[in-house]
Amino acid sequence: MSDVDIFSPFRLGPLALPNRIVMAPMTRNRAGAGNAPTALNATYYAQRAGAGLIVAEASQVSPQGLGYPGTPGIHSAEQVAGWRLVTDAVHRAGGRIFLQLWHVGRISHPSLQPGGALPVAPSAIAPAGQAWTLDGMKPYVTPRALETAELPRIVAQYRAGAENAKAAGFDGVEVHAAHGFLLDQFLRDSTNKRTDVYGGSAANRARLLIEVMEAVSGVWGTDRVGVHLSPTNLAFNDISDSDPAATFSTVVRALDRLGLGYLHLVEPGPTDPDASSPASRGGTSEGLRLDAAFFRPLWQSALIANKAYDLSRANAVLRNGAADLVSFATLYIANPDLPERLRSGAPFNAADRKTFYGGADEGYIDYPALAQ
């Protein structure tokens, strides 16, 4: 057992992190006109600059990647300028910030797509549920399956997003390959029924993600690039896999060979079923728990653990070596000075879920710090 804790410094590639507390990427739907960040977003992130690392919210790499109103992009000059407001504010406050690169795939609606086109996906399979549109909730449509010849264009969109993130002043990028969005749709056998080189085996289903990671690393260098995975998704965005242990072991081994800066892993929560439970809609027969400890032997560089951590669990996962950093989501929404509260044992502000998505100052930049 190590004697490190969540307040211990950590070297992430070229970055010296003052602690091992990561602010997880969280969609807040508060981008301005043209899906560009504004001074409001800069204030929000600067308030949270005490994190060892901030991973800014998922940002679509192209207009086609849009899935929700009010989410920021990273594909236009206006968006780059908006994000520069954010990175400058965070850096002035002494923080470090990565941007999460995103394409939602089928989790969209024609009303959000350029020219009213169908959303795209690995296969033409509609998700259950409803899309959040400018005109309210509407049923998801059956997406258009991407042609093999189109996939280099998807890779190029991620490469351009990485270049724009660098121009916007970020310290690195994280590729979103979790939670049922486009790259995750390629990874899972419930959503990927392709018969070309991007379908079939787990290695083939991981091919697009590997190509994206190589392209993004070509812009940033591998030590400033992370990847976000959610092996036990529990059917969020209507996605599952028949054998997540086998699929994601293959994926993680392939990613590990690239020498990336980190793996950001969404684990099953403390009370979630393991991979073999019927509640997880498919899994292995061994009752494996696909957490940080499961993937640690497959991953050589930094590993960020995420899912409902408190201080005790965070220190435990660091001390047993399963993870190197821990990310926090909801706690960071309501507690801009989360590291100070964790260190001092001060009470947490309660998060107001009614203000999580959309709006302005309320529930975004008005949570008080301890000093207030």
C-alpha positions in Angstrom: 0.0 0.0 0.0 1.3 3.5 -0.9 1.1 6.5 1.4 -0.1 8.8 -1.4 -3.4 10.5 -1.0 -5.6 12.8 -3.1 -3.6 15.8 -2.0 -0.3 14.4 -3.2 1.2 16.0 -6.3 1.3 14.1 -9.6 3.3 14.4 -12.8 1.0 14.0 -15.8 3.3 14.1 -18.8 4.8 17.6 -18.8 2.3 18.9 -16.3 3.0 19.1 -12.6 -0.4 18.7 -10.9 -0.5 20.0 -7.3 -3.0 17.3 -6.3 -4.8 14.3 -7.7 -8.2 15.8 -7.8 -9.7 16.0 -11.4 -12.8 18.0 -12.3 -14.7 15.6 -14.6 -16.2 16.9 -17.9 -19.8 17.8 -17.4 -22.3 19.0 -19.9 -24.0 22.2 -18.6 -25.7 23.5 -21.8 -24.6 27.1 -21.3 -22.7 28.0 -24.4 -23.6 31.2 -26.2 -24.5 32.1 -29.8 -23.0 29.7 -32.3 -22.3 27.2 -29.5 -19.3 29.4 -28.5 -18.3 29.7 -24.8 -18.6 33.1 -23.2 -17.3 35.0 -20.2 -19.9 33.1 -18.1 -18.2 29.8 -18.8 -14.8 31.4 -18.1 -16.0 32.4 -14.6 -17.3 28.9 -14.0 -14.1 27.1 -14.8 -11.8 29.7 -13.2 -13.7 29.2 -9.9 -12.7 25.6 -10.1 -9.0 26.1 -11.0 -7.8 24.5 -7.7 -8.3 21.1 -9.3 -5.2 19.3 -10.2 -6.7 19.1 -13.6 -9.9 20.3 -15.2 -11.3 18.4 -18.1 -13.7 20.8 -19.7 -17.1 19.7 -20.9 -17.6 17.6 -24.1 -17.4 19.8 -27.2 -18.5 18.7 -30.6 -15.8 18.5 -33.3 -18.1 19.3 -36.1 -21.7 20.6 -36.7 -22.6 16.9 -37.4 -21.5 16.0 -33.9 -24.1 18.2 -32.1 -26.6 16.4 -30.0 -28.0 18.9 -27.5 -28.8 22.6 -27.5 -26.3 24.9 -25.8 -23.3 22.6 -25.9 -20.0 24.2 -26.9 -18.2 23.2 -30.1 -14.5 23.4 -31.2 -14.9 23.7 -34.9 -15.3 27.4 -35.6 -13.2 30.5 -35.1 -15.9 31.9 -32.7 -15.7 28.8 -30.6 -11.9 28.9 -30.5 -12.1 32.5 -29.3 -14.7 31.7 -26.7 -12.6 28.8 -25.3 -9.6 31.2 -25.2 -11.6 33.2 -22.7 -11.9 30.1 -20.6 -8.3 28.9 -20.8 -6.9 32.3 -20.1 -9.1 32.7 -17.0 -8.1 29.2 -15.7 -4.4 29.8 -16.3 -4.6 33.2 -14.5 -6.1 31.4 -11.6 -3.2 28.9 -11.6 -5.1 25.9 -13.1 -4.6 23.4 -15.8 -7.3 22.5 -18.3 -7.9 19.9 -21.0 -10.8 19.9 -23.5 -13.0 16.8 -24.2 -13.5 16.2 -27.9 -17.0 14.8 -28.8 -19.2 13.5 -31.5 -22.6 12.3 -30.4 -23.3 10.1 -33.4 -26.9 8.8 -33.3 -27.8 10.6 -30.0 -29.1 13.6 -32.0 -32.0 14.7 -34.1 -32.4 16.1 -37.6 -33.5 19.4 -36.2 -30.0 19.8 -34.7 -28.1 18.6 -37.8 -26.9 20.7 -40.7 -29.6 20.8 -43.4 -31.9 18.7 -41.3 -29.9 15.5 -42.2 -30.1 12.3 -40.3 -27.7 11.7 -37.5 -24.9 9.3 -38.3 -23.9 6.0 -36.6 -21.9 2.8 -37.2 -25.2 1.1 -38.1 -28.7 2.2 -38.8 -30.2 1.4 -35.4 -32.3 3.9 -33.6 -31.8 4.4 -29.9 -34.7 4.1 -27.5 -35.8 7.3 -25.9 -36.1 11.0 -26.9 -33.7 13.7 -28.1 -33.6 17.1 -26.4 -34.2 19.6 -29.2 -34.9 23.4 -29.4 -38.5 22.4 -29.7 -38.6 20.1 -26.7 -38.2 16.4 -26.5 -38.7 14.3 -29.6 -38.3 10.6 -30.4 -34.9 9.6 -31.6 -34.8 8.7 -35.3 -33.1 5.9 -37.1 -29.6 7.2 -38.0 -27.8 6.8 -41.2 -25.0 4.3 -41.2 -21.6 5.8 -42.1 -20.0 4.6 -45.3 -16.5 3.2 -44.9 -15.2 6.0 -47.2 -16.6 8.6 -44.8 -14.7 7.5 -41.7 -11.4 9.3 -42.6 -13.5 12.5 -42.6 -14.6 11.6 -39.0 -11.0 11.2 -38.0 -10.2 14.5 -39.7 -12.9 16.2 -37.6 -11.2 15.0 -34.4 -7.8 16.1 -35.7 -9.2 19.6 -36.5 -10.8 19.7 -33.1 -7.4 18.9 -31.5 -5.7 21.6 -33.5 -8.4 24.1 -32.5 -8.1 23.2 -28.9 -4.4 23.9 -29.1 -5.2 27.3 -30.7 -7.6 28.0 -27.9 -4.9 27.6 -25.3 -5.8 24.2 -23.7 -3.1 22.2 -22.0 -4.2 18.9 -23.7 -7.3 17.1 -24.9 -9.4 14.1 -23.9 -11.3 12.0 -26.5 -14.8 11.1 -25.4 -15.3 7.4 -26.2 -17.9 6.7 -23.5 -21.6 7.0 -22.6 -23.1 5.7 -25.8 -21.8 8.5 -28.2 -20.3 7.9 -31.6 -16.9 6.2 -30.7 -18.6 4.1 -28.0 -21.3 3.2 -30.6 -18.5 1.7 -32.7 -17.0 -0.2 -29.8 -20.2 -2.0 -28.7 -21.7 -5.0 -30.5 -25.3 -3.8 -29.8 -24.8 -0.7 -32.0 -22.1 -1.8 -34.4 -23.4 -4.4 -36.9 -20.9 -3.5 -39.6 -19.4 -6.1 -42.0 -16.4 -3.9 -43.0 -13.0 -3.6 -41.2 -14.7 -1.4 -38.6 -17.1 -4.1 -37.4 -17.1 -7.7 -36.3 -14.3 -8.5 -33.8 -13.6 -6.2 -30.8 -10.3 -5.2 -32.5 -12.2 -4.1 -35.6 -14.8 -2.2 -33.6 -11.9 -0.4 -31.8 -10.3 0.6 -35.1 -12.0 4.0 -35.5 -11.1 5.0 -31.9 -7.5 4.0 -32.5 -7.3 6.0 -35.7 -8.8 9.0 -33.9 -6.3 8.7 -31.0 -3.4 8.5 -33.4 -4.6 11.6 -35.3 -5.2 13.6 -32.1 -1.8 12.5 -30.7 -0.2 13.7 -33.9 -1.3 17.2 -33.0 -0.6 17.2 -29.3 1.9 14.4 -28.6 0.7 11.3 -26.7 1.5 12.7 -23.2 -1.1 15.5 -23.5 -3.9 13.2 -24.7 -6.3 11.2 -22.7 -9.3 8.9 -23.5 -12.6 8.5 -21.7 -14.3 5.0 -21.5 -17.3 3.7 -19.7 -17.2 -0.2 -19.9 -20.2 -0.7 -17.6 -22.5 1.8 -19.1 -25.7 0.3 -17.6 -27.7 1.1 -20.8 -27.3 4.9 -20.7 -28.2 6.1 -24.2 -29.5 2.6 -24.9 -26.2 1.0 -25.4 -24.8 -2.3 -24.2 -22.3 -5.0 -25.1 -22.6 -8.8 -25.0 -19.2 -9.2 -23.3 -17.9 -5.9 -22.0 -15.0 -7.6 -20.2 -13.6 -9.0 -23.5 -14.5 -5.9 -25.5 -12.9 -3.4 -23.3 -9.9 -5.5 -22.4 -9.2 -5.6 -26.1 -9.8 -1.8 -26.4 -7.7 -0.9 -23.4 -4.8 -3.1 -24.6 -4.9 -1.5 -28.0 -5.0 2.0 -26.5 -2.2 1.2 -24.1 0.1 0.5 -27.0 -0.2 4.1 -28.1 1.5 5.4 -25.0 -1.3 7.9 -24.2 -1.2 10.3 -21.2 -4.1 8.8 -19.4 -7.2 6.6 -19.3 -10.2 8.2 -17.7 -12.4 5.3 -16.6 -16.0 5.4 -15.5 -16.4 2.5 -13.1 -19.5 0.8 -11.8 -20.6 2.8 -8.7 -20.4 1.3 -5.2 -23.9 -0.1 -5.5 -24.0 -0.9 -9.2 -24.2 -4.5 -10.4 -21.1 -6.2 -11.7 -20.6 -7.0 -15.4 -22.4 -10.4 -15.2 -25.6 -9.2 -13.6 -28.7 -9.3 -15.8 -29.2 -5.7 -14.8 -26.2 -4.8 -16.8 -27.7 -6.2 -20.0 -24.9 -8.5 -20.9 -21.5 -9.4 -19.5 -19.2 -12.2 -18.7 -20.0 -15.3 -16.8 -17.3 -14.8 -14.2 -19.0 -12.0 -12.2 -16.1 -9.6 -12.9 -16.3 -6.0 -11.7 -14.9 -3.8 -14.5 -13.4 -1.2 -12.2 -9.9 0.4 -12.1 -8.4 -2.6 -10.4 -9.6 -4.8 -13.4 -8.0 -2.6 -16.0 -4.9 -1.5 -14.1 -2.8 -4.5 -15.2 -3.6 -3.6 -18.9 -2.7 0.0 -18.6 0.8 1.4 -18.1 0.3 5.2 -17.9 -1.9 7.3 -15.6 -5.4 6.1 -14.8 -8.2 8.4 -13.6 -11.0 6.7 -11.7 -14.5 8.1 -11.7 -17.9 7.2 -10.2 -19.4 8.6 -7.0 -16.1 8.8 -5.1 -15.9 10.4 -1.6 -12.6 11.2 0.2 -12.2 7.8 1.8 -12.8 5.8 -1.4 -10.6 8.1 -3.4 -7.7 7.7 -1.0 -8.2 3.9 -1.0 -8.1 3.5 -4.7 -4.9 5.7 -4.9 -3.2 3.8 -2.1 -3.9 0.4 -3.5 -2.4 1.5 -6.8 -5.5 0.9 -8.9 -5.7 4.5 -10.0 -3.4 7.6 -10.0 -6.0 10.3 -9.9 -9.8 10.5 -9.1 -12.3 12.7 -10.9 -15.4 14.3 -9.3 -18.5 15.5 -11.1 -21.6 16.5 -9.1 -19.5 17.6 -6.1 -17.7 20.0 -8.4 -20.9 21.5 -9.7 -21.9 22.7 -6.3 -18.4 23.2 -4.7 -16.1 25.4 -6.7 -13.4 25.0 -3.9 -13.8 21.2 -3.7 -10.1 20.5 -2.8 -10.3 22.9 0.2 -13.5 21.3 1.4 -12.0 17.8 1.1 -8.9 18.9 2.9 -10.6 20.7 5.8 -13.6 18.4 6.1 -16.0 21.3 5.6 -19.5 20.5 4.6 -20.5 20.5 0.9 -22.9 22.7 -0.8 -26.0 20.8 -2.0 -26.3 20.6 -5.8 -29.5 21.9 -7.3 -30.4 19.4 -10.1 -33.0 21.7 -11.6 -30.2 24.0 -12.7 -27.8 21.4 -14.1 -28.6 21.9 -17.7 -29.2 25.3 -19.3 -29.8 28.7 -17.7 -27.4 31.4 -16.7 -25.7 32.3 -13.4 -28.0 30.4 -11.1 -26.7 27.0 -10.2 -23.6 27.6 -12.3 -21.4 30.4 -10.8 -23.3 31.3 -7.7 -22.4 28.4 -5.4 -20.4 29.9 -2.5 -16.8 29.1 -1.7 -15.8 28.6 1.9 -14.3 32.1 2.0 -17.7 33.5 1.3 
